[in-house]
């Protein structure tokens, strides 16, 4: 039996620990029969031959830059049936200036609201909020999230701008406290899938740090997502 091929692409802002985060999932991929190749630049996406050999890309590249040729290569590979999976800013806040990438993913990080002013310490923990991830009706029967109950996290709570072509498996609701300017609660997708051509995309917004990725629910969703998204034909 020929092994499936997975390409791990990592880099960008170091605050999301792209190396440590992706290393967490490589043993799982190998145990599932994937031959794993690691690249530290998204420019590998411009290599049509290599991309045509991949069944799955796992991406962890926050912000950073990408060439139009690499974006086009990624889009073509997904349209052709390759899966694409990522978490947090490594997929939902990548390549902000590339609208073709944003269209491919279907959702873009906008902000992560902060604590009350008198609770802030002046470091990244100012944005670590206690919040709940709610499984949607679709999510309760989807292979990625079936059997996962609502769960709580204390980490960045992503506010996401998105279109209607995503299938939302889990959400999180932002409150409207008096120190913020919005006037009612807003619910953002926290886990979604997207069919793009023949390919499948999976995005999970939790994952700011490796300890969040160690959460049993978060890790289960990402691992199942990689298997579900991988090329099926």
C-alpha positions in Angstrom: 0.0 0.0 0.0 1.4 3.4 -1.0 1.8 5.8 1.9 -0.1 9.0 1.8 1.9 12.2 1.6 1.6 15.1 4.0 3.4 18.5 3.6 3.9 20.5 6.8 4.5 24.1 6.0 5.5 26.3 8.9 6.9 29.7 9.7 5.8 33.3 10.0 5.4 35.0 13.4 7.3 33.1 16.1 4.7 34.0 18.8 2.6 31.1 17.6 5.4 28.6 17.9 5.1 27.1 14.4 7.9 24.5 14.8 6.8 23.2 18.3 3.1 23.3 17.3 3.6 21.3 14.1 6.0 18.9 15.7 3.2 17.9 18.0 1.2 16.4 15.1 3.9 14.9 13.0 4.0 11.6 15.0 0.3 11.3 14.6 0.5 11.7 10.9 3.3 9.2 10.6 1.3 6.7 12.7 -1.6 7.1 10.3 0.6 6.1 7.4 1.6 9.5 6.0 5.1 10.2 4.7 5.7 13.7 6.1 7.8 16.4 4.4 8.5 19.7 6.2 9.1 23.1 4.6 9.8 26.4 6.3 8.5 28.5 3.4 5.1 28.6 1.7 6.9 29.0 -1.6 6.9 25.2 -2.0 3.2 25.7 -3.0 4.5 27.1 -6.4 6.0 23.7 -7.2 3.2 22.1 -9.2 4.9 18.7 -9.3 5.5 18.4 -5.6 2.0 19.7 -4.8 0.4 17.2 -7.1 2.0 14.5 -5.0 0.5 15.7 -1.7 -2.6 14.3 -0.1 -2.6 16.9 2.7 -1.0 20.2 3.7 -0.8 21.1 7.4 0.0 24.8 7.6 1.2 27.0 10.5 2.3 30.3 9.0 1.0 33.4 10.8 1.1 36.6 8.8 4.2 36.5 6.7 4.4 36.9 2.9 3.6 34.7 0.0 4.1 35.1 -3.8 1.1 35.1 -6.2 2.6 32.0 -7.8 2.5 30.1 -4.4 -1.0 31.2 -3.7 -2.1 30.0 -7.2 -0.3 26.7 -6.6 -2.0 26.1 -3.3 -5.4 26.9 -4.7 -4.8 24.6 -7.7 -3.8 21.8 -5.4 -6.8 22.1 -3.1 -9.1 22.4 -6.1 -7.6 19.1 -7.4 -8.4 17.2 -4.2 -5.6 17.9 -1.7 -6.6 18.6 1.8 -5.6 21.7 3.8 -5.7 21.9 7.6 -4.5 24.4 10.2 -5.2 26.2 13.4 -5.3 29.6 14.9 -3.3 32.3 13.1 -1.3 29.7 11.2 -4.2 29.4 8.8 -6.8 32.1 9.7 -4.3 35.0 9.8 -1.8 34.1 7.1 -0.8 36.3 4.1 -3.2 39.2 4.9 -2.4 41.0 1.7 -3.4 38.1 -0.6 -7.1 38.2 -1.3 -7.0 34.9 -3.3 -5.7 33.1 -0.1 -8.4 34.7 2.0 -11.1 33.6 -0.4 -9.7 30.0 -0.3 -9.9 29.8 3.5 -13.3 31.5 3.9 -12.5 33.2 7.2 -10.0 35.7 8.5 -8.9 36.7 12.0 -10.1 40.2 12.9 -9.2 40.5 16.6 -9.0 38.8 20.0 -10.7 40.9 22.6 -8.9 41.8 25.8 -9.7 41.6 29.4 -11.1 44.5 31.4 -8.6 47.4 31.7 -8.0 46.9 35.4 -7.2 43.2 34.8 -4.5 43.7 32.3 -0.8 43.0 33.1 0.7 44.4 29.9 1.6 41.1 28.3 0.0 38.5 26.1 -2.2 37.2 29.0 -4.2 40.4 28.6 -5.9 38.6 25.7 -6.4 35.2 27.4 -10.1 35.0 28.1 -12.2 32.2 29.6 -14.7 31.2 26.9 -16.7 28.3 25.7 -16.5 26.4 22.4 -20.0 25.3 21.4 -20.6 22.4 19.0 -23.2 23.2 16.4 -26.0 20.9 15.3 -23.9 20.1 12.2 -20.9 19.5 14.3 -22.7 17.0 16.5 -22.9 14.6 13.6 -19.8 15.5 11.6 -16.8 13.0 11.8 -14.5 15.8 13.0 -16.5 16.8 16.1 -19.0 14.0 16.7 -18.9 13.0 20.4 -17.0 16.2 21.4 -19.1 18.2 23.9 -18.9 21.9 24.5 -15.7 22.8 26.2 -14.0 25.7 27.9 -10.6 27.3 27.2 -8.6 30.1 28.7 -6.7 31.6 25.7 -7.2 34.0 22.9 -10.8 34.0 21.7 -10.8 34.6 17.9 -13.2 37.0 16.3 -13.5 35.9 12.7 -14.8 37.6 9.5 -16.2 35.0 7.2 -18.4 34.1 4.2 -21.3 31.8 3.9 -19.5 29.0 2.1 -18.1 27.5 5.3 -19.7 24.7 7.2 -19.4 25.6 10.9 -18.8 22.8 13.3 -18.2 24.9 16.4 -18.7 28.5 17.5 -17.7 30.8 20.3 -19.7 33.8 21.5 -18.0 37.1 22.4 -19.8 39.1 25.1 -20.3 42.9 25.0 -18.7 44.2 28.1 -18.8 48.0 28.8 -15.1 48.5 28.1 -15.5 47.4 24.5 -17.3 49.5 21.8 -19.7 46.9 20.4 -23.2 46.8 21.8 -24.3 43.2 21.6 -22.8 39.7 21.6 -21.3 38.3 18.5 -20.9 34.6 17.6 -17.8 33.6 15.6 -17.0 30.3 14.0 -14.4 28.4 16.0 -14.1 25.3 13.8 -15.2 25.1 10.2 -14.8 23.1 7.0 -14.9 24.2 3.4 -15.2 22.3 0.2 -13.1 23.9 -2.6 -13.2 22.2 -5.9 -12.4 18.5 -5.0 -10.5 19.5 -1.9 -11.4 19.9 1.8 -10.2 22.6 4.1 -10.4 22.5 7.9 -9.8 25.4 10.2 -9.7 25.4 14.0 -9.3 28.8 15.7 -8.0 27.6 19.1 -4.2 27.0 19.2 -2.4 30.1 20.3 0.2 28.1 22.2 1.3 24.5 22.4 -0.5 24.0 25.7 -3.8 24.8 24.0 -3.1 22.3 21.3 -2.5 19.7 24.1 -6.1 20.2 25.2 -7.8 16.9 24.5 -10.7 18.4 22.6 -8.6 20.7 20.5 -6.1 18.0 19.6 -8.9 15.6 18.8 -10.5 18.1 16.4 -7.3 18.8 14.6 -6.2 15.2 14.3 -9.6 14.1 13.0 -9.6 17.1 10.7 -6.4 16.0 9.1 -7.7 12.6 8.4 -11.0 13.9 7.1 -9.4 16.5 4.8 -6.8 14.2 3.3 -7.3 13.4 -0.4 -10.1 10.9 -0.8 -9.5 9.9 -4.5 
